[in-house]
Amino acid sequence: MPHSIVTTTSSDGTCEVAIGELGSPMFFGPSTITIKVSWDTDSNVIGAENVTEIKTDLHNDGKSLDSDNFTVTWHGNIPTVTTHGEEQSDQSYTFNWK
């Protein structure tokens, strides 16, 4: 189970982004993160959601991660997650279930 760092919801309440860290970085190595995006595709049906989850590494000089390592921007209910690490260029991931 990942340690939760950021959880945010779109302004219309139909999409949630949850970012977590798996374990801890070892000896200045990268942190393994998960980015989980869930869309409520039909509010009248329980379990009617679309979920996308990725697992990737974030190189931050072995330091613990916090909300400063992530930026989530919204275009309606479509999120773009940008990761910021001290030892890498920013990486952006845009999620769209349609």
N, C-alpha and C positions, 0 to 999 in steps of 0.2 A: 504494500500500500504506500503510495507516494505521500511525502510530507507536503501539505498544501502551502502554496506561496501566494497565488493570485486566483481569485474567483470574481468574475464580473458578468453582468447580464446586459443584453441589448436593451435599448430604451423601450421597445415594445414588449419586452418580457418573453420573447419567443426563442431566444438563443442564450446559452450560457457557455462561458469559457472558464475552464479550471486548469491551472498550471501547477504542477507539483514536481518535487525533486525525489528521485529514488536513491535512498542511502545517502552517503556523504562522499565527497571527492577524496581520492587516495593520493597522498604524496604529490600535491600540486597537479594532479590529473584533472580531467574534465568531470563535470557533474552530469549525471544522466537525468533528463527531464522528460515529463510527459505533458502534452498539451491535448486536452480533451474538450471537444466542442459538441454540444448537444442542442438540437433544434426540436422544439415542440411542434410537430407537424399538424396535429389536430387536437386542440384543447378539449374536445368532447370525447376523445378516446384515450383511455388509460394505456400507457405504453406506446403511444403513437409518436415516436421520436426517432430522429436520425442522429447517430453518434459517429463522430470521426475522432480518432485518437492517433497521435504520432508519438514516438519515443525518439529522442535525439540527444546528442551531447552538447554541453555548453562549457566552453573553456574560459574559466574565470580565475586563473592562477591559484586554484585549490581553495579559494575562499567560499564561504557559505553564500548561498543565493538568497536574495530578497526581492521585494517588488520593484526595486530600482533596476533589476536586470531584465525587466519585461515592460513593453508598451503594448496595449491593446487599443486599436482604433476601430471604430464601427462605421460601416456604410450600410445603414438600415440594420438588418439583422445578419450582415456578413462581416465577420471579424477578420482583422489582420493582426497577427501577433508578431512583434519584433523582439528578438532576443539580443541582449547586450552583454558581452563578456570582455574582460580585460585582455584576453589573448586571442581575440578573433574579431572579424568584421561583423557588424550587425547582420542578422539573418531574419528575413521576413517570411511569414507563412500566411496565406489568405485561404480561408475556408468558406466554401459555398456548397451547400448540399444539393442544390438544384442542378 
